[in-house]
Amino acid sequence: MADAKVKGHKAEKVGQVVSTKMAKTIVVEVTRRVQHPLYKRVVTKRKKFYAHDEQEQAKVGDVVRIIESRPLSRLKRWTLGEVLRRAVQVGVEPSALENLEPQAK
């Protein structure tokens, strides 16, 4: 039993990417709904986690799974596990922008 090292279970969270402005780092917002202890109303709680994205594969709006890891910097304690769902990219054609008129005030 001394040879077998049992590693603890690493926490996982699922959230939406809200920022990719840093190099190899994403900001993931995890949303959870909890009941208020006194008023019994369901409240939405949100928390942002900084996660390491080595290949920079996540984009803003993607739903991702992050996995707990060792501290990588002052704020980063999570790594990107996988991209669960890609964000829908909406494109605007340049010809549509030319047809817009400036609004008069």
N, CA, C and O atoms as CSV, one atom per row, in Angstrom:
chain,resi,resn,atom,element,x,y,z
A,1,MET,N,N,0.816,-1.185,0.000
A,1,MET,CA,C,0.000,0.000,0.000
A,1,MET,C,C,0.861,1.252,0.000
A,1,MET,O,O,0.394,2.326,-0.379
A,2,ALA,N,N,2.105,1.125,0.418
A,2,ALA,CA,C,2.991,2.286,0.437
A,2,ALA,C,C,3.331,2.729,-0.982
A,2,ALA,O,O,3.597,3.906,-1.222
A,3,ASP,N,N,3.322,1.770,-1.935
A,3,ASP,CA,C,3.657,2.112,-3.311
A,3,ASP,C,C,2.507,2.828,-4.021
A,3,ASP,O,O,2.731,3.686,-4.875
A,4,ALA,N,N,1.306,2.476,-3.666
A,4,ALA,CA,C,0.147,3.067,-4.341
A,4,ALA,C,C,-0.173,4.420,-3.718
A,4,ALA,O,O,-0.491,4.521,-2.533
A,5,LYS,N,N,-0.083,5.447,-4.538
A,5,LYS,CA,C,-0.426,6.790,-4.066
A,5,LYS,C,C,-1.850,7.095,-4.495
A,5,LYS,O,O,-2.173,7.078,-5.683
A,6,VAL,N,N,-2.674,7.364,-3.542
A,6,VAL,CA,C,-4.060,7.690,-3.829
A,6,VAL,C,C,-4.183,9.206,-3.850
A,6,VAL,O,O,-3.922,9.883,-2.856
A,7,LYS,N,N,-4.585,9.721,-5.000
A,7,LYS,CA,C,-4.751,11.162,-5.119
A,7,LYS,C,C,-6.194,11.520,-4.812
A,7,LYS,O,O,-7.121,10.774,-5.127
A,8,GLY,N,N,-6.358,12.661,-4.201
A,8,GLY,CA,C,-7.696,13.120,-3.852
A,8,GLY,C,C,-8.496,13.500,-5.076
A,8,GLY,O,O,-7.946,13.709,-6.158
A,9,HIS,N,N,-9.774,13.587,-4.896
A,9,HIS,CA,C,-10.682,13.974,-5.977
A,9,HIS,C,C,-10.554,15.468,-6.215
A,9,HIS,O,O,-10.643,16.259,-5.276
A,10,LYS,N,N,-10.347,15.860,-7.467
A,10,LYS,CA,C,-10.234,17.278,-7.799
A,10,LYS,C,C,-11.610,17.824,-8.141
A,10,LYS,O,O,-12.395,17.194,-8.850
A,11,ALA,N,N,-11.876,18.994,-7.627
A,11,ALA,CA,C,-13.182,19.614,-7.854
A,11,ALA,C,C,-13.319,20.044,-9.308
A,11,ALA,O,O,-12.344,20.435,-9.948
A,12,GLU,N,N,-14.534,19.966,-9.814
A,12,GLU,CA,C,-14.840,20.407,-11.172
A,12,GLU,C,C,-16.009,21.374,-11.109
A,12,GLU,O,O,-16.913,21.227,-10.286
A,13,LYS,N,N,-15.979,22.360,-11.987
A,13,LYS,CA,C,-17.072,23.320,-12.075
A,13,LYS,C,C,-17.388,23.561,-13.541
A,13,LYS,O,O,-16.508,23.475,-14.398
A,14,VAL,N,N,-18.636,23.860,-13.822
A,14,VAL,CA,C,-19.073,24.164,-15.184
A,14,VAL,C,C,-19.565,25.604,-15.196
A,14,VAL,O,O,-20.379,26.005,-14.364
A,15,GLY,N,N,-19.057,26.378,-16.156
A,15,GLY,CA,C,-19.448,27.776,-16.240
A,15,GLY,C,C,-19.249,28.326,-17.634
A,15,GLY,O,O,-18.870,27.605,-18.557
A,16,GLN,N,N,-19.512,29.615,-17.774
A,16,GLN,CA,C,-19.420,30.282,-19.067
A,16,GLN,C,C,-18.221,31.215,-19.075
A,16,GLN,O,O,-17.970,31.931,-18.105
A,17,VAL,N,N,-17.477,31.200,-20.188
A,17,VAL,CA,C,-16.308,32.063,-20.335
A,17,VAL,C,C,-16.788,33.499,-20.545
A,17,VAL,O,O,-17.589,33.769,-21.440
A,18,VAL,N,N,-16.288,34.422,-19.705
A,18,VAL,CA,C,-16.690,35.823,-19.826
A,18,VAL,C,C,-15.545,36.707,-20.306
A,18,VAL,O,O,-15.781,37.847,-20.708
A,19,SER,N,N,-14.298,36.202,-20.273
A,19,SER,CA,C,-13.169,37.005,-20.736
A,19,SER,C,C,-12.027,36.098,-21.167
A,19,SER,O,O,-11.748,35.075,-20.542
A,20,THR,N,N,-11.366,36.505,-22.265
A,20,THR,CA,C,-10.167,35.807,-22.739
A,20,THR,C,C,-9.080,36.821,-23.068
A,20,THR,O,O,-8.253,36.577,-23.947
A,21,LYS,N,N,-9.072,37.948,-22.377
A,21,LYS,CA,C,-8.168,39.040,-22.722
A,21,LYS,C,C,-6.738,38.827,-22.243
A,21,LYS,O,O,-5.832,39.532,-22.686
A,22,MET,N,N,-6.518,37.867,-21.345
A,22,MET,CA,C,-5.176,37.605,-20.833
A,22,MET,C,C,-4.552,36.438,-21.581
A,22,MET,O,O,-5.259,35.585,-22.117
A,23,ALA,N,N,-3.234,36.404,-21.614
A,23,ALA,CA,C,-2.530,35.328,-22.304
A,23,ALA,C,C,-2.678,34.028,-21.518
A,23,ALA,O,O,-2.345,33.966,-20.334
A,24,LYS,N,N,-3.179,32.991,-22.188
A,24,LYS,CA,C,-3.345,31.649,-21.630
A,24,LYS,C,C,-4.198,31.620,-20.367
A,24,LYS,O,O,-4.046,30.728,-19.533
A,25,THR,N,N,-5.091,32.590,-20.225
A,25,THR,CA,C,-5.969,32.654,-19.058
A,25,THR,C,C,-7.380,33.002,-19.511
A,25,THR,O,O,-7.585,33.873,-20.357
A,26,ILE,N,N,-8.344,32.300,-18.927
A,26,ILE,CA,C,-9.740,32.623,-19.181
A,26,ILE,C,C,-10.416,32.926,-17.846
A,26,ILE,O,O,-9.988,32.448,-16.796
A,27,VAL,N,N,-11.470,33.721,-17.904
A,27,VAL,CA,C,-12.278,33.995,-16.722
A,27,VAL,C,C,-13.608,33.290,-16.933
A,27,VAL,O,O,-14.312,33.540,-17.911
A,28,VAL,N,N,-13.941,32.401,-15.996
A,28,VAL,CA,C,-15.150,31.590,-16.105
A,28,VAL,C,C,-16.111,32.004,-14.997
A,28,VAL,O,O,-15.740,32.043,-13.824
A,29,GLU,N,N,-17.353,32.312,-15.378
A,29,GLU,CA,C,-18.371,32.662,-14.394
A,29,GLU,C,C,-19.241,31.441,-14.136
A,29,GLU,O,O,-19.880,30.913,-15.046
A,30,VAL,N,N,-19.255,30.999,-12.878
A,30,VAL,CA,C,-20.047,29.845,-12.477
A,30,VAL,C,C,-21.293,30.365,-11.768
A,30,VAL,O,O,-21.202,31.147,-10.822
A,31,THR,N,N,-22.443,29.924,-12.233
A,31,THR,CA,C,-23.722,30.357,-11.678
A,31,THR,C,C,-24.356,29.198,-10.930
A,31,THR,O,O,-24.388,28.069,-11.420
A,32,ARG,N,N,-24.863,29.491,-9.727
A,32,ARG,CA,C,-25.588,28.469,-8.973
A,32,ARG,C,C,-26.785,29.113,-8.301
A,32,ARG,O,O,-26.766,30.301,-7.979
A,33,ARG,N,N,-27.824,28.323,-8.093
A,33,ARG,CA,C,-29.055,28.823,-7.484
A,33,ARG,C,C,-29.190,28.186,-6.110
A,33,ARG,O,O,-29.168,26.964,-5.969
A,34,VAL,N,N,-29.331,29.039,-5.097
A,34,VAL,CA,C,-29.459,28.561,-3.722
A,34,VAL,C,C,-30.674,29.221,-3.077
A,34,VAL,O,O,-31.113,30.296,-3.485
A,35,GLN,N,N,-31.191,28.559,-2.079
A,35,GLN,CA,C,-32.326,29.105,-1.358
A,35,GLN,C,C,-31.818,29.988,-0.224
A,35,GLN,O,O,-30.921,29.594,0.521
A,36,HIS,N,N,-32.388,31.177,-0.094
A,36,HIS,CA,C,-32.003,32.089,0.980
A,36,HIS,C,C,-32.412,31.460,2.311
A,36,HIS,O,O,-33.536,30.976,2.444
A,37,PRO,N,N,-31.502,31.462,3.306
A,37,PRO,CA,C,-31.805,30.757,4.554
A,37,PRO,C,C,-32.982,31.337,5.346
A,37,PRO,O,O,-33.691,30.593,6.024
A,38,LEU,N,N,-33.195,32.633,5.271
A,38,LEU,CA,C,-34.272,33.248,6.044
A,38,LEU,C,C,-35.549,33.417,5.222
A,38,LEU,O,O,-36.639,33.062,5.672
A,39,TYR,N,N,-35.404,33.962,4.015
A,39,TYR,CA,C,-36.578,34.314,3.218
A,39,TYR,C,C,-37.039,33.202,2.278
A,39,TYR,O,O,-38.094,33.319,1.655
A,40,LYS,N,N,-36.274,32.148,2.171
A,40,LYS,CA,C,-36.638,30.955,1.381
A,40,LYS,C,C,-36.837,31.241,-0.099
A,40,LYS,O,O,-37.455,30.448,-0.809
A,41,ARG,N,N,-36.325,32.356,-0.561
A,41,ARG,CA,C,-36.426,32.696,-1.981
A,41,ARG,C,C,-35.197,32.143,-2.697
A,41,ARG,O,O,-34.100,32.160,-2.140
A,42,VAL,N,N,-35.367,31.660,-3.914
A,42,VAL,CA,C,-34.244,31.133,-4.679
A,42,VAL,C,C,-33.451,32.305,-5.247
A,42,VAL,O,O,-33.994,33.160,-5.946
A,43,VAL,N,N,-32.161,32.329,-4.934
A,43,VAL,CA,C,-31.285,33.424,-5.326
A,43,VAL,C,C,-30.199,32.868,-6.244
A,43,VAL,O,O,-29.678,31.779,-6.007
A,44,THR,N,N,-29.859,33.624,-7.297
A,44,THR,CA,C,-28.783,33.225,-8.199
A,44,THR,C,C,-27.476,33.826,-7.705
A,44,THR,O,O,-27.357,35.042,-7.559
A,45,LYS,N,N,-26.495,32.964,-7.448
A,45,LYS,CA,C,-25.175,33.423,-7.013
A,45,LYS,C,C,-24.198,33.171,-8.143
A,45,LYS,O,O,-24.242,32.131,-8.800
A,46,ARG,N,N,-23.311,34.138,-8.362
A,46,ARG,CA,C,-22.317,34.026,-9.427
A,46,ARG,C,C,-20.942,34.247,-8.843
A,46,ARG,O,O,-20.759,35.070,-7.945
A,47,LYS,N,N,-19.967,33.503,-9.360
A,47,LYS,CA,C,-18.591,33.678,-8.922
A,47,LYS,C,C,-17.687,33.489,-10.127
A,47,LYS,O,O,-17.932,32.630,-10.974
A,48,LYS,N,N,-16.632,34.305,-10.196
A,48,LYS,CA,C,-15.693,34.227,-11.309
A,48,LYS,C,C,-14.439,33.489,-10.867
A,48,LYS,O,O,-13.914,33.713,-9.777
A,49,PHE,N,N,-13.971,32.597,-11.749
A,49,PHE,CA,C,-12.755,31.837,-11.507
A,49,PHE,C,C,-11.787,32.082,-12.655
A,49,PHE,O,O,-12.185,32.096,-13.819
A,50,TYR,N,N,-10.513,32.274,-12.322
A,50,TYR,CA,C,-9.474,32.410,-13.333
A,50,TYR,C,C,-8.932,31.015,-13.603
A,50,TYR,O,O,-8.561,30.301,-12.671
A,51,ALA,N,N,-8.883,30.620,-14.879
A,51,ALA,CA,C,-8.447,29.280,-15.245
A,51,ALA,C,C,-7.372,29.346,-16.318
A,51,ALA,O,O,-7.372,30.244,-17.160
A,52,HIS,N,N,-6.446,28.376,-16.278
A,52,HIS,CA,C,-5.353,28.301,-17.241
A,52,HIS,C,C,-5.840,27.596,-18.502
A,52,HIS,O,O,-6.426,26.516,-18.433
A,53,ASP,N,N,-5.593,28.214,-19.654
A,53,ASP,CA,C,-5.983,27.665,-20.956
A,53,ASP,C,C,-4.729,27.631,-21.819
A,53,ASP,O,O,-4.432,28.597,-22.521
A,54,GLU,N,N,-3.998,26.533,-21.772
A,54,GLU,CA,C,-2.688,26.438,-22.428
A,54,GLU,C,C,-2.768,26.653,-23.929
A,54,GLU,O,O,-1.960,27.399,-24.482
A,55,GLN,N,N,-3.731,26.013,-24.612
A,55,GLN,CA,C,-3.845,26.136,-26.068
A,55,GLN,C,C,-4.703,27.324,-26.493
A,55,GLN,O,O,-4.862,27.563,-27.690
A,56,GLU,N,N,-5.250,28.062,-25.557
A,56,GLU,CA,C,-6.134,29.193,-25.839
A,56,GLU,C,C,-7.268,28.782,-26.782
A,56,GLU,O,O,-7.517,29.432,-27.797
A,57,GLN,N,N,-7.945,27.692,-26.425
A,57,GLN,CA,C,-9.002,27.158,-27.280
A,57,GLN,C,C,-10.391,27.667,-26.898
A,57,GLN,O,O,-11.312,27.578,-27.710
A,58,ALA,N,N,-10.565,28.190,-25.701
A,58,ALA,CA,C,-11.879,28.687,-25.280
A,58,ALA,C,C,-12.089,30.118,-25.757
A,58,ALA,O,O,-11.159,30.925,-25.768
A,59,LYS,N,N,-13.307,30.416,-26.145
A,59,LYS,CA,C,-13.690,31.756,-26.593
A,59,LYS,C,C,-14.779,32.292,-25.666
A,59,LYS,O,O,-15.384,31.534,-24.907
A,60,VAL,N,N,-15.023,33.588,-25.730
A,60,VAL,CA,C,-16.058,34.206,-24.901
A,60,VAL,C,C,-17.418,33.619,-25.267
A,60,VAL,O,O,-17.770,33.530,-26.444
A,61,GLY,N,N,-18.169,33.222,-24.257
A,61,GLY,CA,C,-19.489,32.645,-24.471
A,61,GLY,C,C,-19.511,31.129,-24.429
A,61,GLY,O,O,-20.584,30.538,-24.302
A,62,ASP,N,N,-18.352,30.478,-24.534
A,62,ASP,CA,C,-18.295,29.020,-24.476
A,62,ASP,C,C,-18.669,28.529,-23.081
A,62,ASP,O,O,-18.378,29.190,-22.084
A,63,VAL,N,N,-19.312,27.373,-23.017
A,63,VAL,CA,C,-19.568,26.707,-21.749
A,63,VAL,C,C,-18.457,25.682,-21.569
A,63,VAL,O,O,-18.259,24.814,-22.420
A,64,VAL,N,N,-17.725,25.786,-20.444
A,64,VAL,CA,C,-16.537,24.964,-20.232
A,64,VAL,C,C,-16.586,24.275,-18.876
A,64,VAL,O,O,-17.320,24.681,-17.976
A,65,ARG,N,N,-15.781,23.218,-18.755
A,65,ARG,CA,C,-15.570,22.548,-17.472
A,65,ARG,C,C,-14.159,22.893,-17.012
A,65,ARG,O,O,-13.202,22.710,-17.764
A,66,ILE,N,N,-14.020,23.391,-15.783
A,66,ILE,CA,C,-12.703,23.692,-15.233
A,66,ILE,C,C,-12.422,22.727,-14.087
A,66,ILE,O,O,-13.332,22.285,-13.386
A,67,ILE,N,N,-11.129,22.409,-13.912
A,67,ILE,CA,C,-10.699,21.430,-12.923
A,67,ILE,C,C,-9.735,22.101,-11.958
A,67,ILE,O,O,-8.863,22.867,-12.369
A,68,GLU,N,N,-9.896,21.812,-10.689
A,68,GLU,CA,C,-9.035,22.376,-9.656
A,68,GLU,C,C,-7.597,21.911,-9.862
A,68,GLU,O,O,-7.358,20.758,-10.220
A,69,SER,N,N,-6.635,22.815,-9.636
A,69,SER,CA,C,-5.224,22.459,-9.801
A,69,SER,C,C,-4.398,23.182,-8.751
A,69,SER,O,O,-4.930,23.886,-7.892
A,70,ARG,N,N,-3.118,22.998,-8.835
A,70,ARG,CA,C,-2.223,23.698,-7.911
A,70,ARG,C,C,-2.226,25.181,-8.258
A,70,ARG,O,O,-2.590,25.540,-9.378
A,71,PRO,N,N,-1.834,26.048,-7.340
A,71,PRO,CA,C,-1.784,27.477,-7.663
A,71,PRO,C,C,-0.793,27.762,-8.788
A,71,PRO,O,O,0.378,27.393,-8.701
A,72,LEU,N,N,-1.265,28.419,-9.840
A,72,LEU,CA,C,-0.420,28.751,-10.983
A,72,LEU,C,C,0.018,30.208,-10.946
A,72,LEU,O,O,1.031,30.566,-11.547
A,73,SER,N,N,-0.726,31.042,-10.256
A,73,SER,CA,C,-0.377,32.453,-10.092
A,73,SER,C,C,-1.143,32.962,-8.880
A,73,SER,O,O,-1.704,32.180,-8.112
A,74,ARG,N,N,-1.161,34.270,-8.719
A,74,ARG,CA,C,-1.855,34.839,-7.560
A,74,ARG,C,C,-3.352,34.531,-7.585
A,74,ARG,O,O,-3.960,34.344,-6.531
A,75,LEU,N,N,-3.946,34.476,-8.766
A,75,LEU,CA,C,-5.387,34.261,-8.882
A,75,LEU,C,C,-5.783,32.919,-9.500
A,75,LEU,O,O,-6.899,32.449,-9.281
A,76,LYS,N,N,-4.887,32.296,-10.269
A,76,LYS,CA,C,-5.258,31.079,-11.009
A,76,LYS,C,C,-5.051,29.826,-10.167
A,76,LYS,O,O,-3.936,29.515,-9.748
A,77,ARG,N,N,-6.157,29.111,-9.926
A,77,ARG,CA,C,-6.110,27.825,-9.235
A,77,ARG,C,C,-6.910,26.761,-9.981
A,77,ARG,O,O,-7.217,25.709,-9.420
A,78,TRP,N,N,-7.244,27.025,-11.231
A,78,TRP,CA,C,-8.060,26.129,-12.035
A,78,TRP,C,C,-7.440,25.988,-13.418
A,78,TRP,O,O,-6.742,26.889,-13.884
A,79,THR,N,N,-7.692,24.859,-14.077
A,79,THR,CA,C,-7.263,24.659,-15.459
A,79,THR,C,C,-8.485,24.264,-16.292
A,79,THR,O,O,-9.454,23.704,-15.778
A,80,LEU,N,N,-8.415,24.566,-17.569
A,80,LEU,CA,C,-9.506,24.224,-18.478
A,80,LEU,C,C,-9.522,22.722,-18.697
A,80,LEU,O,O,-8.525,22.139,-19.123
A,81,GLY,N,N,-10.657,22.094,-18.404
A,81,GLY,CA,C,-10.801,20.661,-18.624
A,81,GLY,C,C,-11.228,20.377,-20.051
A,81,GLY,O,O,-10.542,19.665,-20.784
A,82,GLU,N,N,-12.364,20.937,-20.442
A,82,GLU,CA,C,-12.870,20.748,-21.794
A,82,GLU,C,C,-13.899,21.823,-22.115
A,82,GLU,O,O,-14.498,22.427,-21.225
A,83,VAL,N,N,-14.083,22.038,-23.397
A,83,VAL,CA,C,-15.129,22.944,-23.866
A,83,VAL,C,C,-16.368,22.095,-24.108
A,83,VAL,O,O,-16.362,21.214,-24.968
A,84,LEU,N,N,-17.422,22.355,-23.356
A,84,LEU,CA,C,-18.639,21.555,-23.468
A,84,LEU,C,C,-19.532,22.021,-24.610
A,84,LEU,O,O,-20.111,21.202,-25.324
A,85,ARG,N,N,-19.646,23.334,-24.783
A,85,ARG,CA,C,-20.498,23.876,-25.840
A,85,ARG,C,C,-19.895,25.175,-26.346
A,85,ARG,O,O,-19.554,26.064,-25.565
A,86,ARG,N,N,-19.768,25.270,-27.657
A,86,ARG,CA,C,-19.210,26.476,-28.276
A,86,ARG,C,C,-20.264,27.578,-28.326
A,86,ARG,O,O,-21.460,27.305,-28.430
A,87,ALA,N,N,-19.807,28.813,-28.252
A,87,ALA,CA,C,-20.700,29.965,-28.364
A,87,ALA,C,C,-21.101,30.150,-29.821
A,87,ALA,O,O,-20.346,29.810,-30.731
A,88,VAL,N,N,-22.272,30.680,-30.027
A,88,VAL,CA,C,-22.753,30.956,-31.376
A,88,VAL,C,C,-22.118,32.256,-31.835
A,88,VAL,O,O,-22.280,33.293,-31.192
A,89,GLN,N,N,-21.393,32.202,-32.953
A,89,GLN,CA,C,-20.739,33.384,-33.500
A,89,GLN,C,C,-21.691,34.050,-34.487
A,89,GLN,O,O,-22.112,33.435,-35.467
A,90,VAL,N,N,-22.019,35.290,-34.227
A,90,VAL,CA,C,-22.916,36.044,-35.097
A,90,VAL,C,C,-22.064,37.004,-35.903
A,90,VAL,O,O,-21.346,37.831,-35.342
A,91,GLY,N,N,-22.146,36.893,-37.228
A,91,GLY,CA,C,-21.354,37.753,-38.095
A,91,GLY,C,C,-22.226,38.797,-38.775
A,91,GLY,O,O,-23.400,38.560,-39.062
A,92,VAL,N,N,-21.634,39.951,-39.027
A,92,VAL,CA,C,-22.326,41.025,-39.739
A,92,VAL,C,C,-21.571,41.278,-41.029
A,92,VAL,O,O,-20.358,41.489,-41.020
A,93,GLU,N,N,-22.293,41.254,-42.137
A,93,GLU,CA,C,-21.646,41.485,-43.425
A,93,GLU,C,C,-21.288,42.959,-43.578
A,93,GLU,O,O,-22.036,43.824,-43.123
A,94,PRO,N,N,-20.146,43.259,-44.215
A,94,PRO,CA,C,-19.749,44.660,-44.394
A,94,PRO,C,C,-20.757,45.474,-45.202
A,94,PRO,O,O,-20.902,46.676,-44.977
A,95,SER,N,N,-21.455,44.831,-46.144
A,95,SER,CA,C,-22.436,45.561,-46.950
A,95,SER,C,C,-23.604,46.052,-46.091
A,95,SER,O,O,-24.203,47.084,-46.394
A,96,ALA,N,N,-23.925,45.332,-45.040
A,96,ALA,CA,C,-25.008,45.753,-44.152
A,96,ALA,C,C,-24.618,46.997,-43.367
A,96,ALA,O,O,-25.473,47.822,-43.047
A,97,LEU,N,N,-23.335,47.136,-43.054
A,97,LEU,CA,C,-22.878,48.314,-42.320
A,97,LEU,C,C,-22.903,49.568,-43.187
A,97,LEU,O,O,-23.122,50.668,-42.680
A,98,GLU,N,N,-22.680,49.408,-44.494
A,98,GLU,CA,C,-22.666,50.559,-45.395
A,98,GLU,C,C,-24.060,51.151,-45.577
A,98,GLU,O,O,-24.199,52.348,-45.827
A,99,ASN,N,N,-25.086,50.322,-45.452
A,99,ASN,CA,C,-26.456,50.779,-45.677
A,99,ASN,C,C,-27.042,51.525,-44.484
A,99,ASN,O,O,-28.101,52.142,-44.600
A,100,LEU,N,N,-26.375,51.477,-43.358
A,100,LEU,CA,C,-26.887,52.160,-42.173
A,100,LEU,C,C,-26.713,53.666,-42.301
A,100,LEU,O,O,-25.672,54.151,-42.744
A,101,GLU,N,N,-27.742,54.391,-41.908
A,101,GLU,CA,C,-27.668,55.850,-41.941
A,101,GLU,C,C,-27.349,56.360,-40.539
A,101,GLU,O,O,-27.819,55.791,-39.553
A,102,PRO,N,N,-26.562,57.416,-40.438
A,102,PRO,CA,C,-26.345,57.998,-39.106
A,102,PRO,C,C,-27.639,58.628,-38.608
A,102,PRO,O,O,-28.356,59.282,-39.365
A,103,GLN,N,N,-27.926,58.425,-37.342
A,103,GLN,CA,C,-29.170,58.947,-36.786
A,103,GLN,C,C,-29.023,60.428,-36.467
A,103,GLN,O,O,-28.016,60.855,-35.902
A,104,ALA,N,N,-30.042,61.210,-36.836
A,104,ALA,CA,C,-30.044,62.649,-36.545
A,104,ALA,C,C,-30.574,62.868,-35.142
A,104,ALA,O,O,-31.528,62.215,-34.718
A,105,LYS,N,N,-29.954,63.785,-34.431
A,105,LYS,CA,C,-30.387,64.063,-33.058
A,105,LYS,C,C,-31.319,65.230,-33.007
A,105,LYS,O,O,-31.782,65.603,-31.930
